[in-house]
Amino acid sequence: MQRAVSVVARLGFRLQAFPPALCHPLSCAQEVLRRTPLYDFHLAHGGKMVAFAGWSLPVQYRDSHTDSHLHTRQHCSLFDVSHMLQTKILGSDRVKLMESLVVGDIAELRPNQDKVRELQNQGRDVGLEVLDNALLALQGPTAAQVLQAGVADDLRKLPFMTSAVMEVFGVSGCRVTRCGYTGEDGVEISVPVAGAVHLATALLKNPEVKLAGLAARDSLRLEAGLCLYGNDIDEHTTPVEGSLSWTLGKRRRAAMDFPGAKVIVPQLKGKVQRRRVGLMCEGAPMRAHSPILNMEGTKIGTVTSGCPSPSLKKNVAMGYVPCEYSRPGTMLLVEVRRKQQMAVVSKMPFVPTNYYTLK
């Protein structure tokens, strides 16, 4: 088993955010979009393609967004996330490279789990290899059961955030990582391009599996309280502000050798001005950029992501407010369509996560 280096993506490096401005229907006059190896497969299965950050990707299929979302929570769904960058970091100084970029304790990960040029110029032994693989995410409570039928490895020994290379439904050289972006148990499968359609077709033969697109992926991750880079966190957000202090390695906190340590360590001791919080309300759904106000009507923050929750039948959102307003149960106002409505600060995740860990 191998600790997945792709864990970095969950620490704030999820490439390709999902703000509405980056996602719009395809038109004849639009720019040329990149296509994943499954583009024709999506069209054949009724995928409604949209332009998304320079890519043509399915926002949904024949099922409604709500039906697709709920199917993922109750069974499992297959997502094409091949637009996500996949890399290998090589060389004896690979840990130094990663720890110069992130706050996590990369040195403690088990094996196999333009900063590169700068380190190379310093005489460091480090290299970056971009993988030309497709990436499929199988997510939902029955995902492991479905996948187990196509692999020889015992998936009960593959806990959350670990990975292994294996043959999957006859496709060799696949890296299976127990992770995802929905809050459910599941895997992301890095698969050689030549085998991508074969693997997707094999998975869909199981009636538990349905295809899902960008719309369901966004509402699922929001219910799970997961950040979207570019919306909920960016290069100006610290882990403490983003309620992501768990990403800070204990050794690195003590050494203060991570990027931004002089700002972040004091915040860990309580000196932080704002925090990311969850919000719930009824009425019109909260959306990104909606103003957050205190009960006196003064603007104190902004919603960064929001949507109706198919699982809860309520509206959920996340945003940033001053620390004194961040306690769960605090009543606030959110301005939606120029009208103020009540909202309550809520714990996240909104829907309990179901990650698989060894008992």
PANUTI-786628 format. One line per field, with one value per residue (C-alpha): residue in one letter; chain; x negated, y, z. Coordinates in Angstrom, 2 decimals, always signed. Each point is the difference from the previous one (the first is absolute). Example, Ala and Ser with C-alpha at 12.3 -4.5 7.8 and 13.67 -1.06 7.14 Angstrom:
aa	A:S
ch	A:A
x	-12.30:-1.37
y	-4.50:+3.44
z	+7.80:-0.66
// end
This chain:
aa	M:Q:R:A:V:S:V:V:A:R:L:G:F:R:L:Q:A:F:P:P:A:L:C:H:P:L:S:C:A:Q:E:V:L:R:R:T:P:L:Y:D:F:H:L:A:H:G:G:K:M:V:A:F:A:G:W:S:L:P:V:Q:Y:R:D:S:H:T:D:S:H:L:H:T:R:Q:H:C:S:L:F:D:V:S:H:M:L:Q:T:K:I:L:G:S:D:R:V:K:L:M:E:S:L:V:V:G:D:I:A:E:L:R:P:N:Q:D:K:V:R:E:L:Q:N:Q:G:R:D:V:G:L:E:V:L:D:N:A:L:L:A:L:Q:G:P:T:A:A:Q:V:L:Q:A:G:V:A:D:D:L:R:K:L:P:F:M:T:S:A:V:M:E:V:F:G:V:S:G:C:R:V:T:R:C:G:Y:T:G:E:D:G:V:E:I:S:V:P:V:A:G:A:V:H:L:A:T:A:L:L:K:N:P:E:V:K:L:A:G:L:A:A:R:D:S:L:R:L:E:A:G:L:C:L:Y:G:N:D:I:D:E:H:T:T:P:V:E:G:S:L:S:W:T:L:G:K:R:R:R:A:A:M:D:F:P:G:A:K:V:I:V:P:Q:L:K:G:K:V:Q:R:R:R:V:G:L:M:C:E:G:A:P:M:R:A:H:S:P:I:L:N:M:E:G:T:K:I:G:T:V:T:S:G:C:P:S:P:S:L:K:K:N:V:A:M:G:Y:V:P:C:E:Y:S:R:P:G:T:M:L:L:V:E:V:R:R:K:Q:Q:M:A:V:V:S:K:M:P:F:V:P:T:N:Y:Y:T:L:K
ch	A:A:A:A:A:A:A:A:A:A:A:A:A:A:A:A:A:A:A:A:A:A:A:A:A:A:A:A:A:A:A:A:A:A:A:A:A:A:A:A:A:A:A:A:A:A:A:A:A:A:A:A:A:A:A:A:A:A:A:A:A:A:A:A:A:A:A:A:A:A:A:A:A:A:A:A:A:A:A:A:A:A:A:A:A:A:A:A:A:A:A:A:A:A:A:A:A:A:A:A:A:A:A:A:A:A:A:A:A:A:A:A:A:A:A:A:A:A:A:A:A:A:A:A:A:A:A:A:A:A:A:A:A:A:A:A:A:A:A:A:A:A:A:A:A:A:A:A:A:A:A:A:A:A:A:A:A:A:A:A:A:A:A:A:A:A:A:A:A:A:A:A:A:A:A:A:A:A:A:A:A:A:A:A:A:A:A:A:A:A:A:A:A:A:A:A:A:A:A:A:A:A:A:A:A:A:A:A:A:A:A:A:A:A:A:A:A:A:A:A:A:A:A:A:A:A:A:A:A:A:A:A:A:A:A:A:A:A:A:A:A:A:A:A:A:A:A:A:A:A:A:A:A:A:A:A:A:A:A:A:A:A:A:A:A:A:A:A:A:A:A:A:A:A:A:A:A:A:A:A:A:A:A:A:A:A:A:A:A:A:A:A:A:A:A:A:A:A:A:A:A:A:A:A:A:A:A:A:A:A:A:A:A:A:A:A:A:A:A:A:A:A:A:A:A:A:A:A:A:A:A:A:A:A:A:A:A:A:A:A:A:A:A:A:A:A:A:A:A:A:A:A:A:A:A:A:A:A:A
x	+0.00:-1.21:+0.87:+1.33:-1.99:+3.28:+0.98:-1.47:+3.05:+2.21:-2.16:+0.95:-1.34:+3.14:-0.60:+2.87:+2.48:+3.73:+1.12:+2.98:-2.11:-2.18:+2.90:+2.36:+1.80:-1.91:+0.58:-1.26:-1.86:-1.91:-3.72:-1.44:+0.36:-2.18:+1.62:-0.58:-0.50:+3.67:+1.51:+1.73:+1.04:+1.80:+1.86:+1.07:+1.46:+1.96:-2.50:+0.91:-3.36:-1.06:-3.11:-1.87:-3.33:-1.11:+1.40:+3.16:+1.53:+3.44:+2.02:+2.60:+1.43:+3.57:+0.82:+0.68:-2.68:+1.97:+0.49:-3.69:-1.00:+2.24:-1.10:-3.58:+1.02:+1.99:-1.90:-2.99:-0.78:-2.80:-1.58:-2.50:-2.56:-2.70:-0.41:-1.83:-3.77:-1.87:-3.72:-2.91:-2.63:-3.37:-3.46:-1.59:+1.11:+3.67:+1.03:-1.81:+1.94:+3.38:-0.69:-0.95:+3.50:+2.34:+0.44:+0.36:-2.64:-1.01:-3.09:+2.25:+1.92:-0.85:-1.90:+1.78:+2.32:-5.16:-1.39:-1.65:-2.41:-0.90:-1.05:-1.82:-1.98:-0.99:-1.43:+2.94:+0.91:+3.65:+2.11:+3.64:+1.77:+3.51:+2.02:+2.13:+2.67:+3.75:+1.45:+3.28:+1.68:+2.36:+1.84:+2.70:+0.69:-0.06:-3.11:-2.39:+2.41:+0.26:-3.74:-0.91:+1.57:-2.67:-3.19:-2.04:-1.16:+2.01:+1.52:+0.73:-3.74:+0.07:+1.15:+0.78:-2.84:-2.13:-0.62:-1.29:-0.78:+2.12:+1.80:+3.61:+2.54:-2.80:-1.77:-3.52:-2.04:+2.89:-0.65:+2.99:+0.18:+2.60:+1.15:+2.45:+1.88:+3.48:-0.34:+0.86:-2.23:-1.52:-3.07:-1.73:-1.53:-2.90:+0.30:-2.08:+1.85:+0.31:+2.00:+2.21:+3.13:-0.30:-0.18:+2.92:+2.10:-0.86:+0.99:+3.32:+1.00:+0.73:+3.53:-1.31:-2.01:+1.29:-1.87:-0.09:-1.22:-1.28:+3.30:+0.30:-3.70:+0.34:+3.06:-1.47:-3.27:+1.87:+2.15:-3.27:-1.45:-2.86:-1.70:-0.15:-3.25:+0.67:+3.32:-0.41:-3.78:-2.72:-3.58:+1.18:+1.68:-1.87:+0.81:+1.26:+2.35:+1.23:+0.67:-2.71:-2.45:-0.05:-2.18:-2.88:-2.52:-1.00:-3.71:+0.34:+1.95:-2.88:-2.68:+1.97:-1.57:+3.09:+1.20:+1.68:-1.02:-0.56:+3.63:+1.62:-1.56:+1.30:+3.44:-0.10:-0.25:+3.24:-1.11:+2.15:+2.39:+2.38:+1.04:+1.75:+3.39:+2.97:+3.38:+3.52:+3.20:+3.45:+1.49:-2.09:-3.36:-3.17:-2.55:-3.63:-0.51:+3.20:-0.71:+0.08:+1.29:+0.33:+3.42:-0.41:-0.32:-3.73:-1.91:-2.55:-0.90:+0.75:+1.33:-2.61:+2.10:+3.67:+2.78:+3.17:-0.91:+1.76:-0.68:+1.25:+2.67:-1.49:-2.35:-3.64:-2.96:-3.42:-1.66:-2.28:+1.03:-1.91:-1.01:+2.59:+2.81:-1.39:+1.56:+2.57:+3.52:-0.77:+2.85:-0.96:+1.58:-0.84:+1.01:+1.50:+1.48:-0.15:+2.09:-1.31:+0.79:-0.94:-2.90:-1.65:-3.67:-0.20:-2.62:-1.56:+0.26:+3.71:+0.39:-2.15:-2.98:-0.50:-3.71:-1.33:-2.52:-1.45:+1.81
y	+0.00:+3.48:+3.35:+2.01:+3.05:+1.20:+0.87:+3.39:+0.63:-0.23:+2.49:+2.88:-0.88:-1.29:+1.17:+1.37:+1.75:-0.02:+3.64:+0.64:+2.38:-2.92:-2.27:+0.79:-1.88:-0.74:+2.19:+0.07:+3.26:-1.00:-0.64:-3.44:-2.07:-2.86:-3.43:-2.89:-3.53:-0.66:+2.85:-2.22:-2.38:+2.87:+1.00:-3.59:-0.17:+3.24:+2.27:+3.70:+1.55:+3.39:+2.13:-0.28:+1.77:-0.75:-3.54:-1.54:-2.04:-1.42:+2.04:-2.79:-2.91:-1.13:-0.12:+3.26:+1.60:-0.90:-3.65:-0.31:+1.55:-2.33:-3.05:+0.74:+0.21:-3.26:-2.09:+1.24:+2.23:+0.27:+3.40:+0.92:+2.26:-0.39:+3.79:-0.26:+0.24:-3.19:+0.12:-2.00:+1.75:-1.69:+0.18:-0.19:+3.58:-0.60:+0.42:+3.35:+1.15:-1.01:+1.49:+3.28:+0.14:-1.34:+0.10:-3.78:-2.40:-1.69:-1.63:-2.15:-1.48:-3.59:-0.69:+0.53:+2.22:+18.40:-1.12:-3.05:+2.04:+2.20:-3.03:-1.50:+3.23:-0.39:-3.42:-1.96:-3.41:+0.46:-0.43:+0.34:-2.41:+0.75:-3.18:-0.43:-2.06:+0.25:+0.33:-1.62:+0.46:-2.73:+1.42:-1.28:-2.60:-2.92:+1.16:-2.47:-2.88:+0.88:+0.41:-3.16:-2.09:+1.28:-0.13:-2.73:+2.23:-0.05:+3.50:-0.52:+0.59:+3.30:+2.70:+3.64:+1.99:-3.02:-1.36:-3.00:-0.88:-2.86:-1.43:+1.20:-1.88:-1.16:+3.36:-0.24:+2.83:+1.74:+1.88:-0.29:+2.57:-0.22:+3.61:+2.33:+3.27:-1.01:-0.95:-3.60:-3.04:-0.39:-0.03:+2.02:-2.17:+1.29:-2.07:-0.10:+1.89:-3.08:-1.79:+2.84:-0.72:-3.74:+0.58:+2.44:-2.42:-2.90:+1.97:+1.10:-3.62:-0.19:+1.40:+1.70:+2.42:+3.07:+2.82:+3.36:+3.42:+3.32:+1.11:-2.99:+0.14:+3.58:-0.55:-3.21:+1.67:+2.95:-2.29:-1.62:+3.40:-0.35:+3.10:+0.95:+1.72:+3.39:+0.32:-1.00:+0.22:+1.64:+1.22:+2.66:-2.47:-1.58:-3.53:+1.44:+2.45:-2.80:-2.36:-2.28:+0.00:-3.82:+0.28:+1.45:-2.70:-0.11:-0.08:+2.93:+2.05:-0.40:+0.71:+2.89:-0.95:+0.05:+2.76:+2.81:-1.35:+3.45:+0.89:-3.39:-1.11:+3.05:-0.68:-3.51:+1.63:+1.88:+3.14:-0.33:+2.61:-2.15:-3.60:-2.12:-1.11:-2.01:+1.67:-1.42:+1.80:-0.51:+2.05:+1.05:-1.82:+1.83:+0.36:+1.05:+3.73:+0.38:+2.50:-1.32:+2.48:+0.07:+0.39:+3.78:-0.08:+0.76:-1.98:-2.27:-2.52:-1.69:-3.38:-1.92:-3.04:-0.82:-2.19:-1.87:-3.26:-2.94:-2.18:+2.44:+1.89:+3.22:+2.61:-0.32:+2.27:+0.88:+3.37:+2.12:+2.00:+1.69:-2.46:+1.30:-1.08:-3.48:-2.00:-2.60:+1.18:+3.67:+1.70:+2.18:+1.54:-0.77:+2.28:-1.98:+1.80:+3.27:-1.46:-0.88:-3.43:-1.83:-2.45:-1.97:-0.88:-3.80:-2.66:-1.61:-2.43:+0.59:-3.69:-2.52:-1.30:-3.72:-0.39:-3.55:-0.49:-3.23:-1.12
z	+0.00:-0.74:+1.50:-2.92:-1.04:-1.53:+3.57:-0.89:-2.13:+3.08:+1.88:-2.24:-3.41:-1.66:-3.54:-2.08:+2.24:-0.72:+0.14:-2.31:-2.08:-1.07:-0.96:-2.87:-2.81:-3.17:-3.05:-3.57:+0.50:+3.10:+0.29:-0.67:+3.17:+1.21:+0.11:+2.36:-1.39:+0.89:-2.05:-2.59:+2.80:+1.75:-3.15:-0.63:+3.51:-0.20:+1.69:-0.09:-0.76:+1.32:-0.21:+3.27:+0.52:-3.55:-0.10:-1.44:+2.85:+0.84:+2.48:+0.19:-1.98:-0.64:+3.71:+1.81:+2.16:+3.15:-1.03:-0.83:+3.33:+2.01:-1.97:+1.04:+3.66:-0.16:-2.58:-2.02:-2.95:-2.53:-0.66:-2.71:+1.69:-2.64:-0.18:+3.34:-0.31:+0.91:+0.69:+1.38:+2.10:-0.50:+1.56:+3.43:+0.76:-0.85:+3.66:+0.18:-3.06:+1.39:+3.43:-1.64:-1.48:+2.68:+3.78:+0.42:+1.33:-3.26:+1.56:+2.19:-2.93:-0.83:-3.26:-3.27:+1.27:-10.04:+3.61:-1.51:-2.12:+2.97:+2.05:-2.97:-0.35:+3.65:-0.82:+1.37:-1.42:-0.92:-3.12:-1.03:-2.33:-1.27:-0.48:-3.12:+1.74:+0.29:+3.50:+1.01:+3.38:+1.23:+3.01:+2.33:+2.69:-2.45:-1.90:+1.66:-0.57:-3.69:-0.46:+1.93:-2.77:-2.40:+2.08:+1.66:+2.87:+3.22:+0.21:+3.70:+0.48:-1.90:+2.47:-0.65:-1.60:-0.94:-3.47:-1.89:-3.61:-1.30:-3.00:-0.12:-2.14:-2.27:-0.28:+1.39:+1.51:+1.80:+3.24:+2.31:+2.80:+2.78:-0.06:-1.69:+0.04:+1.14:+3.66:-0.85:-0.13:-3.42:-2.18:-2.67:-2.72:-2.07:-3.16:-3.21:-2.73:-2.21:+2.69:+1.22:-2.06:+0.62:+3.75:+0.06:-2.05:+2.30:+3.10:-1.53:-0.58:+3.73:+0.65:+3.14:-2.16:-1.83:-1.67:+1.78:-1.07:+1.30:+1.51:+2.34:+0.79:+1.21:+2.22:+1.43:+0.99:+1.51:+2.17:+1.13:+0.93:-2.49:-1.37:-3.64:-0.89:-1.56:+1.85:+3.64:+0.26:-2.04:+0.36:+2.46:+2.39:+2.92:+1.24:+3.29:-1.70:-2.26:+2.95:-1.40:+2.93:-0.13:-3.11:+2.05:+0.94:+3.69:-0.82:-2.36:+2.54:+2.43:-2.62:-1.56:-3.34:-2.20:-2.35:+1.96:+3.41:+1.51:-0.72:+0.54:+3.32:+1.93:-1.51:+1.46:+3.43:-0.54:-1.82:-3.11:-1.36:-2.08:-0.46:-2.59:+1.32:-1.17:-0.41:-0.31:-0.92:-1.48:-2.81:-2.99:-0.29:+0.97:-2.78:-0.32:+0.60:+2.05:+2.83:+3.59:+2.58:+3.78:+1.59:-0.06:-3.79:-0.24:-2.64:+1.72:-2.69:-3.30:-1.12:-2.00:-1.04:+0.38:-1.40:+0.98:+1.76:-1.70:+3.08:+2.64:-1.97:+1.35:-1.38:+1.01:-0.54:+1.29:+0.39:+2.14:+3.07:+2.88:+2.70:+2.49:-2.38:-0.75:+2.85:-1.18:+0.77:-0.59:-1.86:-2.97:-3.07:-3.62:-2.84:-2.88:-2.99:+1.92:+2.82:+3.45:+1.44:+3.16:+0.02:+2.79:+0.36:-0.23:+0.57:-3.04:-1.60:-0.48:-0.89:+1.95:-1.94:-0.57:-0.66:+0.37:+2.78:+1.38:+3.14
// end
